[in-house]
Amino acid sequence: MRRIAIALLSLACLSPAQAQVAMPAEIKPLEYIDAKRLADADEKSVTGAAHDAMLAAQRKLLDEGVVECSLGKPQKDFSGFTVVMALDASGRVLRTWREGGSPLAICLQRYVRDKVVFVPPRAPFHTSLAISFTK
């Protein structure tokens, strides 16, 4: 009971930018930097045709999310951002982390929640969408 109270108190202290989707037991609590490291390692472990399929699925999710988040909403903040996602065995996004606070970043993080990205080779599998407007 004490652990639950401490966890709830900790969540109450988070800013909206730090708040994340509720997490299942198999997803460890992580900070953004740790989740990004896992995403980099997990993505690097996928090779060949599976890697190409992963990139295509990420591109499709990003394209659809950007359309949804920017259609009819003029963008003023073009700062880069990254959204990290933890996927379950079916490829559904279970949890997200974000670095960057632009309206587009916040909207895209919300957009990807509960979406199916691709069937990963293992679960949980971490992957990320890194967006830069200067590269």
C-alpha positions in Angstrom: 0.0 0.0 0.0 2.8 2.4 0.9 4.5 1.7 -2.6 1.2 2.6 -4.4 0.9 5.8 -2.4 4.5 6.8 -3.2 4.0 6.0 -6.9 0.8 8.1 -7.0 2.5 10.9 -5.3 5.4 10.7 -7.7 3.0 10.8 -10.7 1.2 13.8 -9.2 4.5 15.8 -9.2 5.2 15.2 -12.9 4.6 18.0 -15.4 2.3 17.3 -18.3 5.3 17.0 -20.6 6.7 14.3 -18.3 3.5 12.4 -17.8 3.2 9.1 -19.7 0.7 6.5 -20.7 -0.2 4.0 -17.9 2.2 1.1 -18.2 1.6 -2.6 -18.0 3.7 -4.6 -15.5 6.1 -5.8 -18.2 7.3 -2.3 -19.1 9.7 -1.0 -16.5 9.5 2.6 -15.4 12.0 4.5 -17.4 13.2 8.0 -18.0 13.3 9.3 -21.5 17.0 8.9 -21.9 16.9 5.2 -20.9 13.9 4.6 -23.2 15.8 6.2 -26.1 18.8 4.0 -25.5 16.6 0.9 -25.5 15.0 2.1 -28.8 18.4 2.7 -30.4 19.5 -0.8 -29.4 16.3 -2.5 -30.3 16.1 -0.8 -33.7 19.8 -1.7 -34.4 19.0 -5.3 -33.7 16.6 -5.5 -36.6 18.2 -6.2 -40.0 17.5 -6.9 -43.6 13.9 -7.0 -44.9 12.6 -6.7 -41.3 14.5 -3.4 -40.9 13.1 -2.0 -44.2 9.6 -3.0 -43.1 10.1 -1.4 -39.7 11.3 1.9 -41.3 8.3 1.9 -43.7 5.9 1.4 -40.8 7.5 4.2 -38.8 7.4 6.5 -41.8 3.7 5.7 -42.4 2.9 6.3 -38.7 4.8 9.6 -38.7 3.3 10.8 -42.0 -0.3 10.0 -40.8 0.4 11.6 -37.4 1.9 14.8 -38.9 -1.2 15.2 -41.2 -3.5 14.6 -38.2 -1.6 17.0 -36.0 -1.0 19.8 -38.4 -4.0 19.8 -40.8 -5.6 23.3 -40.5 -3.2 24.2 -37.7 -0.4 26.5 -38.8 2.8 25.5 -37.2 5.1 28.1 -35.7 7.5 26.0 -33.6 9.8 23.9 -35.9 12.1 22.7 -33.2 13.2 19.1 -33.4 11.7 16.4 -31.1 11.7 12.6 -30.5 8.9 10.3 -29.5 10.0 7.0 -28.1 7.4 4.1 -28.0 7.3 0.8 -26.2 5.5 -1.8 -28.3 3.8 -5.0 -27.1 4.1 -8.3 -29.0 1.4 -7.3 -31.5 3.1 -3.9 -32.2 0.7 -1.8 -30.2 2.1 1.3 -28.5 1.9 0.7 -24.7 3.9 3.7 -23.5 5.5 6.8 -24.9 8.2 9.2 -23.9 8.9 12.6 -25.5 11.8 15.0 -25.8 10.7 18.4 -27.1 7.7 20.5 -26.2 6.4 21.9 -29.4 2.6 21.6 -30.1 3.4 19.2 -32.9 5.6 17.0 -30.6 2.9 16.9 -28.0 0.2 16.1 -30.5 2.3 13.4 -32.2 3.0 11.7 -28.8 -0.8 11.6 -28.2 -1.5 10.4 -31.7 0.8 7.3 -31.6 -0.7 6.0 -28.3 -2.5 2.8 -28.8 -1.6 2.6 -32.5 -0.2 -0.6 -34.0 3.2 0.2 -35.5 4.6 -3.1 -36.7 5.0 -6.6 -35.2 8.3 -6.5 -33.4 10.8 -9.4 -33.0 10.2 -9.4 -29.2 8.3 -7.6 -26.6 8.6 -5.1 -25.2 10.3 -3.5 -28.1 11.3 0.2 -28.1 11.4 2.3 -31.2 11.4 6.0 -31.8 10.4 8.8 -34.2 13.1 11.5 -34.3 12.0 14.6 -36.2 14.3 17.4 -37.3 13.4 20.3 -39.5 17.0 21.2 -40.2 18.5 17.9 -41.6 
